[in-house]
Amino acid sequence: MDNLIFTIASHYASAIVNGDYSGLEDHEEKELNGFLDHLMREFNSNDLQPTDYYLQNEPDFNRCEISNLYANCIQFNLIKGV
């Protein structure tokens, strides 16, 4: 299994970890789903499991890999299954 670490806006965390999209706007949900679909194709896996996000790292104002916009971001770890 491969560990994949991404920098994403912290407001996407609930959707990734819990499947709770209620805090996202429609365009954000579409961006997130597109990002996850792209990862599954790129890494040839239908099974990307979120394992951890790094709370010990305070949110950092950085560029989000999902939206390509600056936001309060966290580093997120996904494990590529088989």
C-alpha positions as CSV (number, residue, x, y, z in Angstrom):
1,M,0.0,0.0,0.0
2,D,1.1,3.5,-0.8
3,N,0.7,6.5,1.5
4,L,-0.4,9.6,-0.4
5,I,-0.1,13.0,1.4
6,F,-2.0,16.0,0.1
7,T,-2.4,19.6,1.3
8,I,-6.1,20.4,1.2
9,A,-8.4,23.1,2.7
10,S,-9.5,22.1,6.1
11,H,-13.2,22.5,5.3
12,Y,-13.0,19.4,3.0
13,A,-11.9,17.1,5.9
14,S,-15.4,16.1,7.1
15,A,-16.5,15.1,3.6
16,I,-13.3,13.0,3.1
17,V,-13.3,11.3,6.6
18,N,-17.0,11.1,7.3
19,G,-18.7,11.4,3.9
20,D,-20.5,14.5,5.3
21,Y,-20.8,16.9,2.4
22,S,-23.3,19.2,4.2
23,G,-20.8,21.9,4.9
24,L,-19.7,22.2,1.2
25,E,-21.1,24.4,-1.5
26,D,-22.2,22.5,-4.7
27,H,-19.1,23.6,-6.6
28,E,-16.9,22.5,-3.7
29,E,-18.5,19.1,-3.7
30,K,-18.0,18.8,-7.4
31,E,-14.3,19.8,-7.1
32,L,-13.7,17.3,-4.3
33,N,-15.4,14.4,-6.2
34,G,-13.4,15.4,-9.3
35,F,-10.2,15.4,-7.3
36,L,-10.9,12.0,-5.7
37,D,-11.9,10.5,-9.1
38,H,-8.6,11.9,-10.6
39,L,-6.6,10.3,-7.8
40,M,-8.3,6.9,-8.3
41,R,-7.4,7.0,-12.0
42,E,-3.9,8.3,-11.5
43,F,-3.0,5.8,-8.8
44,N,-5.0,3.0,-10.4
45,S,-7.0,2.2,-7.3
46,N,-10.7,2.2,-6.6
47,D,-9.9,2.1,-2.9
48,L,-8.4,5.3,-1.4
49,Q,-8.9,5.3,2.4
50,P,-8.3,8.3,4.5
51,T,-6.2,7.3,7.5
52,D,-5.3,10.5,9.2
53,Y,-5.0,14.2,8.9
54,Y,-2.3,15.9,10.8
55,L,-3.9,17.8,13.6
56,Q,-0.5,18.3,15.3
57,N,0.2,20.6,12.4
58,E,-1.9,23.8,12.8
59,P,-3.9,24.7,9.7
60,D,-1.5,26.6,7.5
61,F,-2.5,29.2,4.9
62,N,-1.4,27.4,1.8
63,R,-2.6,26.4,-1.7
64,C,-5.3,23.7,-1.6
65,E,-4.6,20.8,-4.0
66,I,-8.4,20.4,-4.6
67,S,-9.4,24.0,-5.5
68,N,-5.9,25.4,-6.3
69,L,-6.9,28.4,-4.1
70,Y,-5.2,29.6,-0.9
71,A,-7.0,28.6,2.3
72,N,-6.4,27.3,5.8
73,C,-5.0,23.9,4.8
74,I,-4.1,20.7,6.5
75,Q,-2.0,17.8,5.3
76,F,-4.1,14.7,4.6
77,N,-2.9,11.1,4.3
78,L,-4.7,8.7,2.0
79,I,-3.7,5.0,1.7
80,K,-3.9,3.4,-1.7
81,G,-5.5,0.0,-1.4
82,V,-5.2,-2.8,-4.0
